[in-house]
Amino acid sequence: MSAVVVDNPEQGISARKAIAPSRGKRPWTFYVLASLFTAYVLALYGPMFCIYILSFQDVRGGLVFPMKGRSLHWFIDLFTQVRTGDVKGSFDRSIKLAVIVTIITVVISFLAGLGFRRRFKGDSIVFYMMIGSLVAPGLVLGLGTGLLFQALGLSPAWYSSALGAQLSWTLPFGVLVMFAVMSRFNNAWDEAARDLGASRWQAIRLVMIPVLAPGLVAVALFGFTLSYDEFARTLQTAGSLNTLPLEIWSMTLNVTSPSLYALGTVTTIVSFVVIGVSLGSIVLIQKKRGAQKIKG
């Protein structure tokens, strides 16, 4: 490396001051970007927090500020099914559908990851067919699924046609995540288990699944969240019984009370609980692995 020789020490000090940033001061661009980011956060989350606050009004409350008292009246009103529709039933159907979609997505994504560990003839065609539904408009795909069921003489329902339509959305994401997880799996671990006398199923159950557990949790989180709030692919395939997103949409047409805000608060809480449980599971798995490494 070459060194720069400065004859005058004062010139060297002034040059270093010009190059080095001043302590305790930030450039004006920092404040501009911080202001833009703050405005973005307020625009994104401000309306949501307004809805959460307004949902805790008493029976005199309306859809706008100022608040008129505080109570849980609108949350109770949600599940009485007097004015707000079948919120309880739609919530129950959405949870059941999301759980079924999650289980199927995790199992098929894991099996697809196992199948694509080695190249086979036509694997590129199969791969692009799996992710092809990502580019298809959800409303068109749901409409086509509903028309197919009607052509076959079958009645669309949330547990049949809606399930298939949602799987066309969750499976590609699950498969892509599983491929990324599988790419980091060392095949030597599987070969070592087989050399020690483990069967194929034992190697999968005792070696692969524990190692890939965080990835499987991520696939499950994708499947649940994508199914729980899916609207376009469910609109024409749910049949006569609404799921929660469809019920919320119908409520916006005829409900003019804070019960709609209360429903938004409840669905947000459920989403955060699911995300928290998933992230907590990943953290516990990582801690367990760390403890096992220390013991080893």
Secondary structure, 3 states (H helix, E strand, C coil): CCCCCCCCHHHHHHHHHHHCCCCCCCCHHHHHHHHHHHHHHHHHHHHHHHHHHHCCCCCCCCCCCCCCCCCCHHHHHHCCCCCCCCHHHHHHHHHHHHHHHHHHHHHHHHHHHHHCCCCCCCHHHHHHHHHHHHCCCHHHHHHHHHHHHHHCCCCCCCCCHHHHHHHHHHHHHHHHHHHHHHCCCCHHHHHHHHHCCCCHHHHHHHHHHHHHHHHHHHHHHHHHHHHHCCCHHHHCCCCCCCCHHHHHHHHHHHCCCCHHHHHHHHHHHHHHHHHHHHHHHHHHHHHHHHHHHHHC
